[in-house]
Amino acid sequence: MASDPAPNPHATEAEVEAARSDPKLANVLYHDWEADTYDEKWSISYDERCIDYATGRFRAACGANDKHGRAVAGDEDWPYEHAMELGSGTGFFLLNLMSGGVIKKGSVTDLSPGMVRVALRNAQSLGLDVDGRVADAERIPYDDNSFDLVVGHAVLHHIPDVPAAFREVLRVLKPGGRFVFAGEPTKIGDTYARKLGQFTWWLTTNVTKLPALSGWRRPQSELDESSRAAALEAVVDLHTFDPTDLERMARDAGAAQVHAHTEELAAALFGWPVRTFEAAVPQERLTMGWRMFAYKAWLRLSWLDENVLRKLAPRDLFYNVLITGTKP
Ligand SMILES: C[S@@+](CC[C@H](N)C(=O)[O-])C[C@H]1O[C@@H](n2cnc3c(N)ncnc32)[C@H](O)[C@@H]1O
């Protein structure tokens, strides 16, 4: 893979067709396609809200890693000198962890040249010390023992050979170095999220056909483009994870102190229909009042998940799985 991050903004029908049987090509096309609008689509920002979210996920992954209830990699281990992100996208996780004081120097990597370009642009505008390369997680183009920390957010489920990626992560980590992956779908969580999303899309796009609600309907060309994107999305989403299987995979690759943590149950049951509704209607309809309502409701439900449902429900029911471990 060339290391020149030249973007490919729009896939042709022929490319989409070829990508149906090639998940890596699909990933490049789909994420190149999305790169310039990705932050807006997923409400990604580089401010207190997303810094809190990113550092919160990092703490959640590391904090529960000790049988005695102590955080194995707590705030006292920060800052990590040099961290690399796999499948960085626009830099959401790594850049916000850097701004939150978790990491000093960063390297972004992604299979999509468009994403690497946007991540480097974001890092530059934030004044962060970041370099970047186009890279496949199954063959990371860095020397052995290069990094103190490797992170990833919502990337493992796109990688065809996840055990190979874990072996590569352990190779490029320094001895004692840590990895943290967050934002991966659990098997059960993905099932209910997908069904809720499909139902919400169907309901919204049909109800907004009513003449009285035509102002809530996105132009057909945009809905068609979303459907083409959804066709690629079905190819790029390769895995869902059982937390125990994911732990075993990391251990088999040679990791130590491995622990998977899950989160978001009520928050996911609320969040997936909301996110799908937001994607199905014109952006100008989503007022700041609506966005604040949705965000605050999600925060309250996350609190409920952490403080009540976690004690009652098995970990496999939650939507997100996070995993950490170290190189011996
Ligand atoms: C769902 S996006 C997440 C992006 C970012 N981490 C975030 O949370 O906003 C997944 C990213 O992983 C990248 N990716 C997919 N397969 C990959 C692979 N084999 N190696 C490296 N990156 C990959 C995609 O190009 C995409 O940018």
Ligand as a Chemical Component Dictionary entry (heavy atoms), coordinates in Angstrom:
data_LIG
# 
_chem_comp.id                   LIG 
_chem_comp.type                 NON-POLYMER 
_chem_comp.pdbx_formal_charge   0 
_chem_comp.three_letter_code    LIG 
# 
loop_
_chem_comp_atom.comp_id 
_chem_comp_atom.atom_id 
_chem_comp_atom.alt_atom_id 
_chem_comp_atom.type_symbol 
_chem_comp_atom.charge 
_chem_comp_atom.model_Cartn_x 
_chem_comp_atom.model_Cartn_y 
_chem_comp_atom.model_Cartn_z 
_chem_comp_atom.pdbx_ordinal 
LIG C1  C1  C 0  -15.741 3.111  11.577 1  
LIG S1  S1  S 1  -14.303 3.938  11.030 2  
LIG C2  C2  C 0  -13.698 4.562  12.571 3  
LIG C3  C3  C 0  -12.793 5.726  12.403 4  
LIG C4  C4  C 0  -12.293 6.350  13.707 5  
LIG N1  N1  N 0  -11.462 5.421  14.434 6  
LIG C5  C5  C 0  -13.452 6.826  14.541 7  
LIG O1  O1  O 0  -13.761 6.184  15.544 8  
LIG O2  O2  O -1 -14.050 7.836  14.188 9  
LIG C6  C6  C 0  -13.174 2.595  10.711 10 
LIG C7  C7  C 0  -11.872 3.029  10.097 11 
LIG O3  O3  O 0  -11.029 1.872  9.997  12 
LIG C8  C8  C 0  -10.364 1.911  8.740  13 
LIG N2  N2  N 0  -9.970  0.536  8.362  14 
LIG C9  C9  C 0  -10.764 -0.433 7.891  15 
LIG N3  N3  N 0  -10.054 -1.556 7.668  16 
LIG C10 C10 C 0  -8.785  -1.286 7.996  17 
LIG C11 C11 C 0  -7.581  -2.033 7.970  18 
LIG N4  N4  N 0  -7.533  -3.308 7.540  19 
LIG N5  N5  N 0  -6.454  -1.434 8.386  20 
LIG C12 C12 C 0  -6.472  -0.148 8.808  21 
LIG N6  N6  N 0  -7.578  0.621  8.834  22 
LIG C13 C13 C 0  -8.726  0.057  8.442  23 
LIG C14 C14 C 0  -11.373 2.535  7.822  24 
LIG O4  O4  O 0  -10.785 3.058  6.649  25 
LIG C15 C15 C 0  -12.007 3.602  8.711  26 
LIG O5  O5  O 0  -11.381 4.833  8.626  27 
# 
loop_
_chem_comp_bond.comp_id 
_chem_comp_bond.atom_id_1 
_chem_comp_bond.atom_id_2 
_chem_comp_bond.value_order 
_chem_comp_bond.pdbx_ordinal 
LIG C1  S1  SING 1  
LIG S1  C2  SING 2  
LIG S1  C6  SING 3  
LIG C2  C3  SING 4  
LIG C3  C4  SING 5  
LIG C4  N1  SING 6  
LIG C4  C5  SING 7  
LIG C5  O1  DOUB 8  
LIG C5  O2  SING 9  
LIG C6  C7  SING 10 
LIG C7  O3  SING 11 
LIG C7  C15 SING 12 
LIG O3  C8  SING 13 
LIG C8  N2  SING 14 
LIG C8  C14 SING 15 
LIG N2  C9  SING 16 
LIG N2  C13 SING 17 
LIG C9  N3  DOUB 18 
LIG N3  C10 SING 19 
LIG C10 C11 SING 20 
LIG C10 C13 DOUB 21 
LIG C11 N4  SING 22 
LIG C11 N5  DOUB 23 
LIG N5  C12 SING 24 
LIG C12 N6  DOUB 25 
LIG N6  C13 SING 26 
LIG C14 O4  SING 27 
LIG C14 C15 SING 28 
LIG C15 O5  SING 29 
# 
